[in-house]
Amino acid sequence: MNKYLQFAVADLEPIQVAIGSGLVVGAINTTTVVIHSVDNESVYTLTGTEITVAMGDAINAALIIAAQTNWMKAVSTVQIPIGQAVASIAIT
């Protein structure tokens, strides 16, 4: 059973990212956070406002919750930190 991280995105429906064998949070700056897939060369770039290390912590917390829940709970929602927002996500 696949599991997914769900991100609230401003003015859009929530977006889900497949966790697969794992995701690794990479570079974080004030407007982007990069997430690397362990399964392949996919890179997810979240663009937003006021992004801090707290966003990386929130993503890691959601990954832990996903790993600790049973297979019937396929979606783990990332709790976007207060004052931060995700405007878009790009997959490369």
C-alpha positions as CSV (number, residue, x, y, z in Angstrom):
1,M,0.0,0.0,0.0
2,N,1.4,3.4,-1.0
3,K,1.4,6.2,1.5
4,Y,1.3,10.0,0.7
5,L,2.2,13.3,2.3
6,Q,-0.5,15.9,1.8
7,F,0.2,19.6,1.6
8,A,-2.3,22.4,1.8
9,V,-1.6,24.7,-1.2
10,A,-3.0,28.3,-1.3
11,D,-6.0,28.6,-3.7
12,L,-5.8,25.0,-4.8
13,E,-6.9,21.6,-3.7
14,P,-4.4,19.8,-1.4
15,I,-1.5,18.1,-3.2
16,Q,-0.3,14.6,-2.3
17,V,3.3,13.4,-2.8
18,A,4.0,9.7,-2.8
19,I,6.4,8.7,0.0
20,G,7.5,5.4,-1.6
21,S,10.6,4.1,0.0
22,G,11.3,7.5,1.5
23,L,11.6,11.2,1.1
24,V,14.5,13.4,2.2
25,V,14.2,17.1,2.9
26,G,17.0,19.0,1.2
27,A,17.7,22.7,0.8
28,I,15.4,25.2,2.6
29,N,15.3,29.0,2.0
30,T,12.7,31.7,2.6
31,T,10.7,30.8,-0.6
32,T,11.4,27.1,-1.3
33,V,12.0,23.7,0.3
34,V,13.3,20.8,-1.8
35,I,12.3,17.2,-1.2
36,H,14.1,14.3,-2.8
37,S,12.6,10.9,-3.5
38,V,14.6,7.9,-2.4
39,D,13.0,5.7,-5.1
40,N,14.0,7.7,-8.1
41,E,15.5,11.0,-9.2
42,S,12.3,12.9,-8.6
43,V,12.7,16.2,-6.8
44,Y,9.7,18.1,-5.4
45,T,10.2,21.8,-5.0
46,L,7.6,23.6,-2.8
47,T,7.4,27.3,-3.3
48,G,5.8,29.5,-0.8
49,T,6.3,32.4,1.6
50,E,8.2,32.8,4.9
51,I,9.5,29.2,4.7
52,T,11.9,28.2,7.5
53,V,13.5,25.1,9.0
54,A,10.2,24.6,10.8
55,M,8.7,23.5,7.4
56,G,11.4,20.8,7.1
57,D,10.6,19.7,10.7
58,A,6.9,19.5,9.8
59,I,7.6,17.4,6.7
60,N,9.8,15.0,8.8
61,A,7.1,14.8,11.5
62,A,4.5,13.8,8.9
63,L,6.8,11.2,7.5
64,I,7.2,9.7,11.0
65,I,3.4,9.7,11.5
66,A,3.0,8.0,8.1
67,A,5.5,5.3,9.1
68,Q,3.8,4.7,12.4
69,T,0.3,4.3,11.1
70,N,-1.3,1.2,9.6
71,W,-1.7,0.7,5.9
72,M,-5.3,1.8,5.9
73,K,-4.3,5.4,6.7
74,A,-2.6,6.2,3.4
75,V,-2.4,10.0,3.8
76,S,-0.4,11.9,6.3
77,T,-1.0,15.7,6.3
78,V,1.9,18.0,6.7
79,Q,1.0,20.6,9.4
80,I,2.2,23.8,7.7
81,P,3.8,26.0,10.4
82,I,2.0,29.2,11.4
83,G,3.0,32.2,9.2
84,Q,4.2,29.9,6.3
85,A,2.4,29.0,3.2
86,V,2.8,26.7,0.2
87,A,1.8,28.4,-3.1
88,S,2.9,25.7,-5.5
89,I,4.8,22.4,-6.0
90,A,6.9,21.4,-9.0
91,I,8.1,17.9,-9.8
92,T,11.4,17.5,-11.7
